[in-house]
Amino acid sequence: MTATTDLWHHYGRTRAAMDQTVPTEFRWSWSQDSGPGAELLGDLSGRIVGDLGAGAARHAAHLVTEHKPFRVIAVDSSPAQHEMATHLFSHLAPRLHIVGNDVLDHLQTMARTYDVLYSVFGAVDFTDPRELLPAALDALQPGGRLVFSTLAHYLSGMPAQPDVTPADIPAKTPEGEAATLRRWVLQEHVWTKILDEAGFTGIDIDVLPAADGPRAARTLLVTARRAQD
């Protein structure tokens, strides 16, 4: 397996084959069936919004069709996810711009571009936050908002990490061979600390309850801002 192997090749393919509609709802919770929605992003009218680790860009497509942003830029490093998002939602261009790129690399070229950045179990989970969060801060306009949802604990039920330590989780190569991905599952106080160290203010974390069923999980819903200059 090479460093460029697309470990997201299989993710979402079954749904994409059966459901090619723009979602009518936006949810932050792991179960995607309850809790708050896009209102946490604020008034998006005329705003530039970034989806970090957008996958098939379903959340981004919802925002474009329902909330009147100037543009939503959906960024994902997976070639398979980029292809899927383009197939499903390229008709929403130019208000939806689908970008196939590493999220960290993208943010580092977008200083003071975004009014809002968000991630729904996306790149914030799978990128070292000590690198991602400062890059996100720099990519926001002064007063801009970061909102993301992440696991409150491992899907096995094991508690989240008390420091900035990733865990290896199972994945598959495009050929179906076993592989691993790094995922950051951190306790609330750890997220608060590293957001503060990155320069964010107004940090707030809510815990959304788990739904019933297998692999249920509580969700941390995190909001923070870049201070006004």
C-alpha positions in Angstrom: 0.0 0.0 0.0 1.3 3.4 -0.9 0.9 6.7 0.9 -1.5 7.9 -1.9 -3.9 4.9 -1.6 -7.4 6.2 -1.4 -8.8 4.7 1.8 -12.2 6.4 1.2 -12.8 4.6 -2.1 -15.7 2.5 -0.8 -17.3 5.0 1.5 -20.8 6.1 0.5 -20.9 4.2 -2.7 -24.1 2.3 -2.0 -26.0 5.4 -1.0 -24.7 7.3 -4.0 -26.1 4.6 -6.3 -29.5 4.7 -4.7 -29.9 8.3 -3.6 -28.8 11.2 -5.8 -31.0 13.9 -4.4 -30.0 17.0 -2.4 -30.7 16.3 1.3 -33.6 18.3 2.7 -32.0 18.4 6.2 -28.6 19.2 7.7 -27.6 17.3 10.9 -24.5 17.3 13.1 -25.1 14.2 15.1 -23.5 10.8 14.4 -26.9 9.2 13.8 -27.8 12.1 11.4 -31.4 11.9 12.5 -31.8 14.4 15.3 -30.4 17.5 17.0 -29.6 21.0 15.7 -29.1 21.8 12.1 -27.5 24.4 9.8 -28.8 27.3 12.0 -25.6 26.9 14.0 -23.7 28.2 11.1 -25.5 31.6 11.3 -27.0 33.5 8.4 -25.1 32.3 5.3 -26.6 34.8 2.9 -23.9 36.0 0.6 -21.2 34.2 2.7 -18.3 32.0 1.6 -18.5 28.7 3.4 -16.0 25.8 3.5 -16.8 22.1 4.1 -13.7 20.4 5.4 -13.6 16.8 4.4 -16.9 17.0 2.4 -17.1 13.4 1.1 -19.9 13.3 -1.4 -20.7 16.9 -0.6 -24.3 16.2 0.6 -24.1 18.8 3.4 -22.6 21.3 1.1 -25.3 20.7 -1.5 -28.0 21.3 1.1 -26.5 24.6 2.1 -26.3 25.8 -1.5 -29.9 25.0 -2.2 -31.5 26.1 1.1 -29.4 28.9 2.7 -28.3 31.3 -0.1 -24.5 31.5 0.5 -22.4 33.2 -2.1 -20.4 30.0 -2.5 -19.8 26.7 -0.6 -16.4 25.2 -1.3 -16.5 21.4 -0.6 -12.9 20.1 -0.1 -11.9 16.4 0.1 -8.6 14.7 -0.5 -10.1 11.4 -1.7 -10.2 11.1 -5.5 -13.2 8.7 -5.2 -15.2 11.1 -3.0 -14.3 14.0 -5.3 -15.6 12.0 -8.3 -18.7 11.0 -6.5 -19.5 14.6 -5.4 -18.9 15.8 -8.9 -21.3 13.2 -10.3 -24.0 14.0 -7.8 -23.9 17.7 -7.5 -21.8 19.4 -10.2 -25.1 20.9 -11.5 -25.0 23.2 -8.5 -21.9 25.1 -9.7 -20.8 27.8 -9.5 -22.4 28.3 -6.0 -21.1 24.8 -5.1 -17.4 24.4 -5.9 -16.1 20.9 -5.4 -12.3 20.7 -4.7 -10.2 17.6 -4.7 -7.3 18.5 -2.5 -5.8 17.9 0.9 -7.7 20.1 3.3 -4.6 21.4 5.1 -2.9 22.3 1.8 -6.1 24.0 0.7 -6.5 26.1 3.9 -2.9 27.3 3.7 -3.6 29.0 0.4 -6.9 30.6 1.4 -5.9 33.2 4.0 -8.9 35.4 5.2 -11.2 33.8 2.6 -13.9 32.1 4.5 -16.8 33.5 6.6 -17.7 30.0 7.9 -15.8 26.7 8.0 -17.4 23.4 9.1 -16.8 19.7 9.3 -19.3 16.9 10.0 -17.1 14.0 11.1 -14.8 15.1 8.3 -11.3 16.4 8.1 -11.2 17.7 11.7 -11.4 14.0 12.7 -8.7 12.8 10.3 -6.1 15.6 10.3 -3.7 16.4 13.2 -5.6 19.3 14.9 -2.4 21.0 15.9 -1.8 21.6 12.2 -5.4 21.9 11.0 -6.8 24.4 13.6 -4.2 27.1 13.1 -4.7 26.8 9.3 -8.4 27.0 9.7 -8.0 30.2 11.8 -5.9 31.8 9.2 -8.4 30.9 6.4 -11.2 32.6 8.3 -12.1 36.3 8.0 -11.9 38.2 11.3 -15.0 37.3 13.2 -15.4 34.1 11.1 -16.9 30.9 12.6 -15.7 27.3 12.8 -18.2 24.6 13.6 -17.6 20.9 13.7 -19.0 17.6 15.0 -16.8 14.8 16.2 -17.0 11.6 18.2 -17.4 12.0 21.9 -15.9 8.6 22.4 -14.8 5.6 20.3 -17.4 3.6 18.5 -16.3 0.7 20.6 -17.4 2.6 23.7 -13.9 3.3 24.9 -13.4 6.8 26.2 -11.9 9.6 24.2 -8.2 10.5 24.5 -7.1 12.8 27.3 -4.4 14.3 25.1 -3.8 14.9 21.4 -3.2 11.3 20.4 -4.7 9.6 17.4 -5.8 6.0 17.1 -5.6 3.7 14.1 -9.1 2.7 12.9 -9.9 0.0 10.3 -10.1 0.9 6.6 -9.9 -0.8 3.2 -7.9 -0.1 0.1 -9.7 0.2 -3.3 -8.8 -3.5 -3.8 -10.4 -4.4 -0.5 -7.3 -5.1 1.5 -7.2 -4.2 5.2 -5.6 -0.9 6.1 -5.8 1.7 8.9 -6.6 5.4 9.1 -5.6 7.8 11.9 -8.5 9.4 13.7 -8.5 11.9 16.6 -11.1 11.2 19.2 -10.4 13.7 22.0 -12.1 14.7 25.3 -13.9 18.0 25.5 -11.2 19.8 27.5 -8.5 18.7 25.0 -10.5 20.3 22.1 -10.9 23.5 24.2 -7.2 23.6 24.9 -6.0 23.2 21.3 -8.6 25.6 19.9 -7.5 28.2 22.4 -3.8 27.5 21.6 -4.6 27.9 17.9 -6.1 31.4 18.6 -9.8 30.8 18.6 -12.2 32.5 20.9 -15.8 32.0 22.0 -15.2 28.2 22.3 -18.3 26.2 23.1 -18.9 22.4 23.2 -22.2 20.7 23.4 -22.7 16.9 23.8 -25.5 15.4 21.6 -26.9 12.1 22.8 -26.4 8.8 21.0 -29.3 7.3 19.2 -30.4 3.6 19.7 -28.8 0.8 17.8 -25.4 -0.6 17.0 -22.3 1.6 16.7 -24.3 4.4 18.4 -22.2 7.3 19.7 -22.5 10.6 21.4 -21.4 13.6 19.4 -19.3 16.6 20.5 -20.6 19.7 18.7 -17.9 22.4 18.8 -18.2 26.1 17.8 -15.5 28.7 17.9 -14.6 32.0 16.3 -11.7 34.0 15.0 -11.5 37.2 16.9 -12.2 40.5 15.2 -9.0 42.4 14.4 
